[in-house]
Amino acid sequence: MGEKKRAATTRRKTRRSLPATTPDAAFDWLRVARLVLTSRYLDDLEETRLLPERRVRYQFSAKGHELAQVLLGQLLTHPKDGVSTYYRSRPLMLALGVSPEEALAASLGKAGAYSDGRDVGVVCNLPGRNGPTVLPMAGDVGSQYTPGVGWAQAICYRRDVLREEAYRGALAVVHGGEGSVATNGFWAALNIATTLRLPVLFYIEDNGYAISVPRELQTPGGNISKNLASFQNLQVLDGDGARPEEAARLLHEAVQRVRSGEGPVLLRLTMPRLSGHSGHDNQAYKPPEVLEAERARDPLPALRAFLVPAVLSPEAWAELEAEVAREVEAALEAALARPDPDPSRVTRYVFAEVGPDGTPELQQAGGMAPEGVTLPKGTDRPRPEPPRINMVEAIRRTLAHELRINPRVVVFGEDVGKKGGVHTATLGLQEAFGEARVFDTSLSEEGIVGRAVGMALAGLMPVAEIQFRKYADPATEQLNNCGTIRWRTANRFAAPIVVRMPGGFARVGDPWHSVSDEVRWVHAIGWQVAYPSNAEDAVGLLRAAMRALDPTIFFEHRLLLDHPAARRPYPGDDYVLPFGRARIVRSGEALTVVTWGAMVHRCEEAAEAAGVDAEIIDLRTLRPWDRTAVLHSVQKTNRCLIVHEDTLTAGFGAEIAAVLARDAFTYLDAPVERLAVPDIPIPYNPQLLEATVPEVAQIAEAMQALVAF
């Protein structure tokens, strides 16, 4: 009998022979056994050979977790399912189609695997084509939750708003250990999923320990499912993930409930962790009786007892073990034969790149472009439409136009709906475009940005608002992870989002609402950073950001939102301003002044007051920034003053000064000077504020001093 025919016969026997209590029609138990054995062999191979040989640098075993993950993988059959998981999820990846060779190549850091050797081998991803998408994992704890619910919200949006029948019946799975239920991300995701009744399964694997910390120190009583039993709009299931019948029944029930539209489900399955947290963890913190009890709950012998002899003979099981061993050894040989990644390519894919023919090298998944969505190219020549408008109105009109022409745009954040935003930039947009497209969120910046990432990975164009720059701090992990997605996945994925972030001083300052700190996002890998100083530039840069292939921080200075100096005529619905192109605000021969944001207008006033023939450059974007314009100007004037609102130490002015010291050293007739905020928070008292932020007289004095040097 041929191998394929024999396997098919075995599957039919498997399904006929299972107990009636098991939803056996959902599972191919022969494949379950094969994958569980494969996962176990991979872990044993890495722990006993590859890690001691230092061929694998980080090893995270899934021993004890294999059975439930493989069962779950067999239930994820919808091509629009999204899976957001963590570093102990290799059995699930195997069930979703990852080969042993690819899994080993990733662990070995070889070319062509999940990250092309850039990330830890168990930090996986899988662009969906004919099956589920596995969102790019992260190596931190708890950050997988909010992107997962973002994917779930995108399912609803594409099904209900865009009327795409392909999304009907799809779900999102967010997968984590019991330690992660203590994180900000878990609770943010839980709030989003339950308030919106999203199609999401929270699958929590509880092995009792987060490294060495027992579950009782992660959640009161040590059982998250009991604590959530009365949570509104959440169905909670609980059971043993090491017993085949029980795990299969609960997983099947959980998935079916979510797919049928009953809302989110949380399933907690207990299981043993049969190895240390990582390959370097000897588990000395576990008493001997605990280790013995864990070994007694090993799901692999339980699976064998479940299938032998009811489905497979002892000889057939032994043959399957031998076959898996041969397959994994062959996979190891093939993985070892792969080349190492090319070091000359390690800096590629921080941002979208253009190929030799001038077309973008698109990511495989994430954003609109891989699905063939095209938008008007626009023009970089403004067509002013009087009268002059303030920056708030300019932002509002740009958002409205992009919402009108692009049904994949969604705008959200705290208070952006009926209130129209605390700065009124979204006033009237919800009434015009509906609550599905312009909506309020819970008070969680982690949830705002994380869900934006998931929605972008699902093909939408999210525009998220953070009310004030300082409020972005709880979302730092999501922002950092979003920016590195393209690089971490070697251009498999990208998550183009726009994060609108007001900040800076206004009529009053304080340490919480007046933070600028824009250099933080320039330093964050993979982010474009826009910092417009007037209404016209705000239109062009925001529109460019909403059509970009990369994520953008769009900084809106609070003082400029309604400042007369920032008002301009609306430049037209086609106006798109490329990033990295500075504006010469004022031509001059005696001194180059480099600035951005609110300081642009103060520098203009200072030049007039000082009587200095200064050339003032408004960078407009800080990542990328227009080095060419700055260098060209300094080569002409031989002097440079940099003025910004961020703190002096390690502010972005220091980067500009370093570039000038290297590339314009022979042109300089005076030291490069910087004016910035002292290394203190922004104060509240108006006199203290003026003494802190560079003001016109101080800038004028610095200009005169440099010219006289």
C-alpha positions in Angstrom: 0.0 0.0 0.0 1.4 3.5 -0.9 2.3 5.9 1.8 -0.5 8.4 1.0 -3.1 5.7 0.8 -1.9 4.2 4.1 -2.1 7.6 5.8 -5.6 8.2 4.5 -6.7 4.8 5.7 -5.1 5.5 9.1 -6.9 8.9 9.4 -10.3 7.2 8.6 -9.6 4.6 11.3 -8.6 7.3 13.7 -11.8 9.2 13.4 -14.0 6.1 13.5 -12.2 4.8 16.6 -12.3 7.9 18.9 -14.5 8.1 21.9 -17.9 9.7 21.3 -17.1 12.5 23.8 -14.4 13.9 21.5 -15.3 16.2 18.6 -13.2 13.9 16.4 -14.3 15.2 13.1 -12.3 18.4 13.7 -9.0 16.6 14.2 -6.6 14.4 12.2 -5.2 12.5 15.1 -2.4 10.8 13.1 -1.2 14.3 12.1 -1.6 15.4 15.8 0.7 12.5 16.9 3.2 13.3 14.1 3.4 17.0 15.0 3.6 16.4 18.8 6.4 13.9 18.2 8.2 16.3 15.8 8.0 19.2 18.3 9.3 17.0 21.1 12.2 15.7 18.9 13.1 19.3 17.9 13.3 20.3 21.6 15.3 17.3 22.6 17.7 17.9 19.6 18.3 21.5 20.6 18.6 20.9 24.3 21.0 17.9 24.1 23.0 18.7 21.0 22.6 22.1 19.4 22.6 24.2 22.5 25.7 22.5 24.1 27.4 22.8 20.8 26.5 26.5 20.7 24.9 26.2 17.4 21.6 27.4 18.9 22.1 30.5 21.2 18.7 30.8 22.7 16.4 27.8 23.2 12.9 27.9 24.5 11.4 24.5 24.9 7.7 23.7 24.3 7.8 20.4 26.1 4.5 19.8 27.8 2.7 22.5 25.6 2.7 20.5 22.4 -0.6 18.7 22.4 -2.9 21.6 23.0 -1.1 23.8 20.5 -1.2 21.2 17.8 -4.9 20.7 18.4 -5.5 24.4 18.2 -3.6 24.7 15.0 -5.8 22.1 13.3 -8.9 24.3 14.1 -7.4 27.4 12.5 -8.6 26.7 9.0 -10.0 30.0 7.9 -7.7 31.9 5.5 -8.4 35.2 7.3 -7.7 33.9 10.8 -5.0 35.9 12.6 -2.7 34.4 15.3 -0.8 36.6 17.7 1.4 34.5 19.8 4.6 34.2 21.8 8.0 32.6 21.9 6.9 29.2 23.2 4.6 28.6 20.3 6.6 26.4 17.9 4.2 23.4 18.0 1.4 25.8 16.8 3.7 27.0 14.0 4.3 23.4 13.0 0.6 22.8 12.9 0.1 25.8 10.7 2.5 24.5 8.1 6.0 25.5 9.2 8.5 22.8 8.2 11.0 21.3 10.7 13.8 22.6 8.4 12.5 26.2 8.6 12.1 25.9 12.4 15.6 24.6 12.8 17.0 27.2 10.3 15.5 29.9 12.5 17.0 28.5 15.7 20.4 28.2 14.0 20.1 31.8 12.7 20.4 30.7 9.1 19.4 32.6 5.9 15.9 32.5 4.6 14.1 31.7 7.9 11.4 33.8 9.7 13.8 36.8 10.2 16.8 35.9 8.0 18.9 35.5 11.2 17.9 38.8 12.7 15.8 37.7 15.6 15.6 34.8 18.1 14.8 31.6 16.4 11.5 31.0 18.2 10.2 34.5 17.4 8.2 33.6 14.4 5.9 35.0 11.8 3.9 33.6 8.9 2.3 35.7 6.1 -1.1 34.2 5.3 -1.8 33.2 1.8 -4.0 30.1 1.8 -4.1 29.8 5.6 -4.0 31.9 8.8 -1.6 34.7 9.3 0.8 34.5 12.2 1.5 38.1 13.3 5.1 38.9 13.8 6.0 37.8 17.4 8.0 39.8 19.8 10.5 38.7 22.4 8.9 40.7 25.2 6.0 39.6 27.3 2.4 40.6 26.8 2.9 42.7 23.7 1.1 40.1 21.5 -2.4 40.8 22.9 -3.4 44.2 21.6 -2.2 43.6 18.0 -4.3 40.4 18.2 -7.5 42.2 19.1 -6.6 44.8 16.4 -6.7 42.0 13.9 -10.1 40.9 15.3 -11.5 44.4 14.9 -10.2 44.5 11.4 -12.1 41.3 10.6 -15.3 43.0 11.7 -14.5 46.1 9.8 -13.7 44.4 6.5 -16.7 42.1 6.9 -19.3 44.7 8.0 -18.0 48.0 6.6 -16.1 46.9 3.5 -18.6 44.1 2.9 -15.9 41.5 2.2 -17.5 38.1 2.6 -14.1 36.5 2.7 -13.8 37.6 6.4 -17.1 36.0 7.5 -16.4 33.4 10.1 -12.8 34.5 10.7 -11.3 34.9 14.2 -8.2 36.1 16.0 -6.3 34.0 18.5 -4.1 35.7 21.1 -1.9 33.2 22.8 0.2 33.6 25.9 1.3 32.1 29.2 -0.1 32.6 32.6 2.6 35.1 33.5 1.5 37.4 30.7 -1.9 37.9 32.2 -0.3 40.4 34.6 0.7 42.7 31.8 -0.7 46.0 30.6 -1.2 44.4 27.1 -3.4 41.6 28.4 -5.8 43.9 30.3 -5.9 46.5 27.5 -6.8 43.7 25.0 -9.4 42.2 27.3 -11.1 45.6 27.6 -11.1 46.2 23.9 -12.4 42.7 23.0 -15.2 42.6 25.5 -16.4 46.2 25.0 -16.6 45.6 21.3 -17.5 41.9 21.5 -14.8 41.0 19.0 -14.2 37.5 17.5 -11.1 36.7 19.5 -10.0 33.7 21.5 -7.7 34.4 24.4 -5.7 31.1 24.7 -3.8 31.0 28.0 -1.3 28.2 28.6 -0.8 27.9 32.4 2.3 25.9 33.2 2.5 27.2 36.7 5.7 29.3 36.4 6.8 32.5 34.7 10.5 31.6 34.7 10.7 31.0 38.5 7.7 33.0 39.7 4.7 30.9 40.5 1.3 31.6 39.2 0.0 32.8 42.6 2.2 35.8 42.3 0.9 36.7 38.8 -2.8 36.7 39.6 -4.8 36.4 42.8 -5.5 32.8 43.6 -3.4 31.6 40.7 -6.2 31.1 38.2 -7.0 33.9 35.8 -10.2 32.1 34.5 -11.8 32.1 37.9 -11.0 35.8 38.4 -12.6 36.6 35.0 -15.7 34.5 35.5 -17.9 37.5 36.0 -16.2 39.7 33.3 -18.9 41.2 31.1 -19.2 39.9 27.5 -16.5 37.2 28.1 -17.1 33.4 28.0 -14.5 31.6 30.1 -13.4 28.0 29.8 -10.9 26.1 31.9 -9.4 22.7 31.8 -6.4 20.3 31.4 -4.3 20.8 28.3 -2.3 17.6 28.9 -5.3 15.3 28.5 -6.2 14.7 24.8 -9.9 14.3 25.2 -10.4 17.3 27.5 -8.0 19.6 25.5 -9.7 18.7 22.2 -13.2 19.2 23.6 -12.4 22.6 25.1 -10.4 23.9 22.2 -13.2 22.9 19.8 -15.8 24.5 21.9 -13.9 27.7 22.3 -13.2 28.1 18.6 -16.7 27.2 17.6 -18.2 29.8 20.0 -16.0 32.6 18.6 -16.7 31.6 15.0 -20.4 31.5 15.6 -20.4 35.2 16.7 -20.8 34.7 20.5 -18.0 37.2 21.2 -14.7 36.7 22.9 -13.7 33.5 24.7 -10.9 33.0 27.2 -9.6 29.5 27.5 -7.1 28.6 30.2 -5.5 25.2 29.9 -3.1 23.9 32.5 0.0 21.9 31.4 3.5 21.0 32.7 6.6 22.9 31.6 8.9 20.0 31.3 12.1 22.0 30.7 13.4 25.3 32.1 12.1 28.6 30.9 15.0 28.6 28.5 17.9 26.4 27.7 20.0 28.0 30.4 17.4 27.6 33.2 18.1 24.5 35.4 14.8 24.9 37.3 16.7 24.6 40.7 13.8 26.7 42.2 11.4 23.8 41.7 11.2 21.2 44.5 11.8 17.6 43.5 8.2 16.7 44.1 7.0 19.4 41.7 9.4 18.2 39.0 8.1 14.6 39.5 4.5 15.7 39.3 5.2 17.6 36.1 6.7 14.6 34.5 3.7 12.5 35.5 1.5 14.9 33.5 3.5 14.8 30.3 1.0 15.0 27.5 3.0 12.8 25.1 2.5 9.5 27.0 -1.1 10.6 27.5 -1.5 11.0 23.8 0.1 7.6 23.1 -2.3 6.0 25.6 -5.2 7.7 23.9 -4.3 6.4 20.5 -2.6 3.1 21.2 -4.1 0.5 20.7 -7.5 2.2 19.9 -6.2 3.7 16.7 -2.5 2.7 16.2 -0.8 -0.5 17.1 2.3 -0.3 19.4 4.3 -1.2 16.3 2.7 1.6 14.2 3.5 4.1 17.0 7.1 3.0 17.2 7.3 3.3 13.4 5.9 6.8 13.5 8.5 7.8 16.2 11.3 6.4 13.9 9.9 8.2 10.9 9.7 11.5 12.7 13.3 11.1 14.0 14.5 10.5 10.4 12.6 13.5 9.1 13.9 15.8 11.8 17.5 14.6 11.3 17.1 15.2 7.6 15.7 18.7 8.3 18.7 19.4 10.5 21.1 18.4 7.8 19.2 20.7 5.3 19.1 23.6 7.8 22.8 23.3 8.6 23.5 23.3 4.8 21.8 26.7 4.5 24.2 29.7 4.2 24.5 32.2 7.0 22.8 35.5 6.4 24.7 38.0 4.3 26.2 40.6 6.7 26.1 43.2 3.9 22.3 43.1 4.0 21.8 43.5 7.8 21.0 47.2 7.5 18.3 46.6 4.8 14.6 46.9 5.4 14.5 49.4 8.2 12.2 51.2 5.9 10.6 50.3 2.6 13.1 50.1 -0.2 12.9 50.6 -3.9 14.2 48.0 -6.3 16.5 48.6 -9.3 13.6 49.2 -11.5 12.3 52.0 -9.3 9.3 50.1 -7.8 9.0 49.5 -4.1 10.1 46.1 -2.7 6.8 45.4 -1.0 6.4 43.4 2.2 4.5 40.2 1.8 1.8 41.2 4.3 0.7 44.2 6.2 -0.6 47.6 5.0 -2.6 48.2 1.9 0.0 47.9 -0.8 0.4 44.1 -0.8 -3.3 43.8 -1.5 -2.9 46.0 -4.6 -4.6 49.1 -3.1 -3.5 52.2 -4.9 -4.1 55.8 -4.1 -3.7 59.0 -6.1 0.0 60.1 -6.4 -0.9 63.7 -5.7 1.4 66.6 -6.3 4.0 68.5 -4.3 2.9 71.8 -5.7 0.3 73.4 -3.5 -2.8 75.0 -5.0 -3.8 77.5 -2.2 -7.5 77.9 -1.5 -8.1 81.1 0.5 -8.7 82.0 3.3 -5.9 81.1 5.6 -6.8 78.4 8.1 -5.2 77.2 11.3 -3.4 73.9 11.7 -6.3 72.2 13.4 -8.6 72.9 10.5 -5.9 71.8 8.1 -5.5 68.5 9.9 -9.3 68.0 10.1 -9.7 68.6 6.3 -6.9 66.3 5.4 -8.3 63.5 7.6 -11.8 64.0 6.1 -10.5 63.8 2.5 -8.5 60.7 3.1 -11.5 59.1 4.9 -13.6 60.0 1.9 -11.3 58.5 -0.8 -9.9 55.6 1.1 -12.4 53.3 2.8 -9.6 51.5 4.7 -8.7 54.6 6.7 -9.9 54.5 10.4 -9.3 57.3 12.9 -9.4 56.6 16.6 -8.2 57.5 20.1 -9.6 58.9 23.3 -12.3 61.5 22.8 -11.9 61.7 19.0 -15.6 60.8 18.4 -18.5 63.1 19.6 -16.1 65.5 21.3 -13.9 65.8 18.3 -10.6 65.4 20.1 -9.3 67.5 23.0 -7.8 69.8 20.4 -10.9 69.5 18.0 -8.9 68.1 15.2 -11.5 65.4 14.6 -14.6 67.5 15.2 -17.5 66.4 13.0 -15.7 63.4 11.5 -17.7 60.8 13.3 -20.9 62.4 12.2 -19.7 62.4 8.7 -18.2 59.0 8.4 -19.8 56.9 11.2 -18.7 55.3 14.4 -17.1 52.3 12.7 -14.5 54.6 11.0 -14.0 57.4 13.6 -14.3 56.0 17.1 -13.4 56.5 20.8 -11.2 54.1 22.6 -10.7 53.1 26.2 -8.1 55.0 28.2 -5.1 52.9 27.2 -2.3 54.0 24.9 -1.0 50.5 24.8 -4.4 49.5 23.5 -4.6 52.4 21.0 -1.3 51.7 19.4 -1.3 47.9 19.7 -4.7 47.6 18.0 -3.5 50.0 15.3 -0.6 47.6 14.6 -3.0 44.7 14.3 -5.4 46.6 12.0 -2.5 47.6 9.8 -1.2 44.0 9.6 -4.8 43.1 8.5 -4.6 45.6 5.6 -6.2 48.8 7.0 -4.8 52.3 7.4 -5.1 53.2 11.1 -4.7 56.8 12.2 -4.3 56.7 16.0 -4.4 59.8 18.2 -2.4 60.0 21.4 -3.7 63.1 23.2 -0.4 64.4 24.4 3.2 63.3 23.7 3.8 62.3 27.4 0.8 60.0 27.3 2.5 57.8 24.7 4.8 56.4 27.4 2.6 53.4 28.2 2.6 52.5 24.5 6.4 52.6 24.2 6.7 48.9 23.8 4.1 48.8 21.0 5.7 51.7 19.3 9.1 50.2 19.4 7.9 46.8 18.1 5.9 48.4 15.3 8.8 50.3 14.0 11.1 47.2 13.8 8.6 44.8 12.2 9.9 45.2 8.7 13.5 44.8 9.7 12.8 41.9 12.2 10.9 39.9 9.5 13.3 40.8 6.6 10.5 42.5 4.7 7.9 39.8 5.2 5.7 42.2 7.2 5.2 45.9 7.8 2.7 47.8 9.8 2.2 51.3 8.3 0.2 53.4 10.8 0.0 57.1 11.6 0.2 58.1 15.3 -0.9 61.7 15.7 0.9 63.1 18.8 0.3 66.6 20.0 2.8 68.1 22.4 5.1 71.1 23.1 4.4 74.2 25.2 1.3 76.3 24.6 -0.1 79.3 26.5 0.8 77.4 29.6 3.3 74.6 30.2 3.7 71.7 32.6 5.7 68.4 32.8 2.8 66.3 31.5 1.1 68.1 28.6 4.0 70.1 27.2 6.7 67.5 26.5 8.3 67.6 23.1 11.0 64.8 23.3 10.7 64.2 19.5 14.2 62.7 19.4 12.9 59.6 21.1 11.0 58.7 17.9 13.9 59.6 15.7 15.9 57.2 17.7 13.2 54.5 17.5 14.0 52.2 14.6 11.7 52.3 11.6 9.6 55.4 12.3 9.2 58.4 10.0 8.9 61.5 12.1 7.0 64.6 10.9 7.0 67.9 12.7 5.2 70.6 10.7 5.4 74.3 11.6 2.4 75.5 9.6 -1.0 74.4 8.2 0.2 73.9 4.6 3.0 71.6 5.6 0.7 69.7 8.0 -1.6 68.9 5.1 1.1 67.7 2.9 3.0 65.6 5.5 -0.2 64.1 7.0 -1.4 63.0 3.6 2.0 61.6 2.7 2.0 59.7 6.0 -1.4 58.2 5.4 -0.3 56.9 2.1 3.2 55.7 3.1 4.6 52.2 3.3 6.1 52.8 6.8 4.8 54.0 10.2 4.8 57.7 11.0 4.9 59.8 14.2 3.0 62.9 13.2 3.9 65.6 15.8 1.4 68.4 16.2 2.7 71.3 18.2 0.1 72.6 20.7 1.1 76.2 20.3 0.8 76.1 16.5 -2.6 74.5 16.3 -4.3 77.9 16.4 -1.3 80.2 16.2 -1.7 83.1 13.6 1.9 82.5 12.4 1.1 78.9 11.5 -2.0 79.7 9.4 -1.9 79.1 5.7 -4.4 78.7 2.8 -5.5 75.1 2.4 -3.1 73.7 -0.3 -5.6 71.4 -2.0 -6.8 67.8 -1.7 -3.9 66.6 -4.0 -1.1 68.2 -2.0 1.5 65.6 -0.8 4.7 66.7 0.7 7.6 64.2 0.5 9.4 63.4 3.7 13.0 64.5 4.0 12.6 67.8 2.1 13.4 70.9 4.2 12.0 74.4 3.5 14.1 77.5 3.3 12.0 79.9 5.3 14.3 82.8 4.9 17.4 83.1 2.6 20.6 84.5 4.0 24.4 84.6 3.7 25.7 85.2 7.2 24.4 82.3 9.3 22.4 79.1 8.9 19.7 78.5 11.4 18.3 74.9 11.6 15.0 74.5 13.4 11.5 73.0 13.3 8.1 73.2 15.0 7.3 76.3 17.1 10.9 77.5 17.0 10.6 78.3 13.3 8.5 81.3 14.0 10.6 82.5 16.9 13.8 82.2 14.8 12.1 84.3 12.1 11.3 87.0 14.7 14.8 86.8 16.2 16.5 87.3 12.8 14.5 90.4 12.2 15.2 91.7 15.8 19.0 90.9 15.5 19.4 92.4 12.1 21.3 89.2 11.0 21.2 88.0 7.4 20.3 84.5 8.6 19.2 81.6 6.4 16.5 79.8 8.3 15.8 76.1 7.5 12.6 74.4 8.7 13.4 70.7 8.6 9.7 69.7 8.6 10.7 66.0 9.0 13.3 64.6 11.4 13.3 61.1 10.1 14.4 61.4 7.3 16.0 64.8 7.6 17.3 66.9 4.8 21.1 66.7 5.3 21.7 68.0 1.8 19.9 71.3 2.4 21.6 71.9 5.7 25.1 71.1 4.4 24.6 73.2 1.3 23.5 76.2 3.4 26.4 75.8 5.9 28.9 75.6 3.1 27.5 79.0 2.0 27.3 80.7 5.4 30.1 79.0 7.3 28.1 79.2 10.5 25.3 77.3 12.1 22.8 77.7 15.0 20.5 74.9 15.8 17.3 75.8 17.8 14.8 73.3 19.2 12.4 72.7 22.0 13.6 69.3 23.2 16.2 69.1 25.9 19.8 70.0 25.1 21.5 66.8 26.0 21.1 64.2 23.3 18.4 66.3 21.6 18.2 66.0 17.8 20.3 69.1 17.5 23.2 67.0 18.7 22.8 64.7 15.7 22.8 67.6 13.3 25.9 69.1 15.0 27.7 65.8 14.7 27.0 65.5 11.0 28.2 69.1 10.5 31.4 68.4 12.4 32.2 65.5 10.2 30.9 66.6 6.8 31.2 70.4 7.0 34.2 70.8 9.2 36.4 72.6 6.7 33.6 75.1 5.9 33.0 76.2 9.5 34.3 79.6 10.7 32.7 79.2 14.2 31.6 76.4 16.5 28.2 74.9 15.8 25.9 76.3 18.5 22.7 74.8 19.9 19.9 76.5 21.8 17.4 74.2 23.5 15.5 73.5 26.7 17.7 72.8 29.8 17.7 69.2 30.9 14.5 69.7 33.0 10.8 69.2 32.5 8.7 72.0 31.1 7.5 74.2 34.1 4.0 75.5 34.7 4.6 79.1 35.9 4.6 81.4 32.8 7.8 83.2 33.9 9.5 79.8 34.4 8.3 78.6 31.1 9.7 81.6 29.2 13.0 81.1 31.1 13.1 77.5 29.9 12.0 77.5 26.3 14.3 79.4 23.8 12.7 82.8 23.4 13.2 85.5 20.7 15.7 87.7 22.5 17.9 84.7 23.5 17.9 83.4 19.9 18.7 86.9 18.5 21.6 87.2 20.9 23.0 83.8 19.9 22.7 84.8 16.2 24.7 88.0 16.8 27.3 86.2 18.8 27.9 83.6 16.1 28.1 86.2 13.3 30.7 88.1 15.4 32.8 85.1 16.2 
